[in-house]
Amino acid sequence: MGIMNGLHYKIIAETNALATKYREKFIGNPEGELRAWLEIAARREALVYYVYGEAQRKERLPNSESGAEHAARDTLTEIWQEEAIHTELTRARLVSGLMSVGGGPLPPALIQVIGGLEARLLCSLTQARPTLSKAFAQLCVMVGAVIVPGAVPGFARELDTMDARAFFELAATLELTAKQAYRRMGELLKLFLAKREEPSVQLQGLQRALHRAYIDEDFHERAFLRMIGWTDAEGRFKRGLSATECVQQISILLPQAPEPIRGTEPRGNALYVLTDGGIGALAKRYGIELVVVQEEVAHGQREQ
């Protein structure tokens, strides 16, 4: 647990250091900083898309007989599908439109390829069993740290075998840093919009998309933190937890709409939420109806 906590703080520290670097580099240029963060987001989304993918789910969560593990695998599948939307969001904005990289040093496709390679390295380093790919990944990190130290994050040298508990802790940390990035992009977009003489439908659409991604990542972080509680100190899933109970625990973590939006008599088991975080189909399978309310509508009713 102590090792994982140390890794958590190192990842956060490196993200904060990057934020400080960008603030200094792009003083007075919110558009440039926003584009730089979009490139980071494109890499990170490509990374988690692979880390949460089917092959990794099968390897890290193989036991479908355990209620908690079954729920964790299904939840991870749904989160993976939502991350696919974020991956396309960042790619599309970098390829075309006001935020496109144009003649930037790296095309969007290559940025995402780098993210995918980083994901494969991460997964190889944290495999539960000693394999040739794990040994090769460790060699790549050691050599890379010497030859191009700036390209190898410091925390990469601390990645090692991870059980389910440690994997959820790492995933929660990755979601936290993604949330921080989307929040910063939202702040920069407000500054960029304020500098423009004419309103932009495209940028207003991006503003909504970034905010939606932010609340999705916030939910994903809390979901992984809840899944940690389904495991014991040795990383084994606790007995006695049913899949239904676990999915209910995850569903109530979604950002819920304010009371007036629900009406006086909410129907059945419906939860009125600002986003389903990607788990709408899973919740429905367990008898939980998620009613997604547009935040603009919720905000308007609060002010009435």
Secondary structure by P-SEA (a helix, b strand, c coil): caaaaaaaaaaaaaaaaaaaaaaaaccccaaaaaaaaaaaaaaaaaaaaaaacaaaaaaaccccccaaaaaaaaaaaaaaaaaaaaaaaaaaaaaccccccccccccaaaaaaaaaaaaaaaaaaacccccaaaaaaaaaaaaaaaaccccccccccccccccaaaaaaaaaaaaaaaaaaaaaaaaaaaaaaaacccccaaaaaaaaaaaaaaaaaaaaaaaaaaaaaaccccccccccccaaaaaaaaaaacccccccccccccccccccccccccaaaaaaaacbbbbbbcaaaaaaaaac
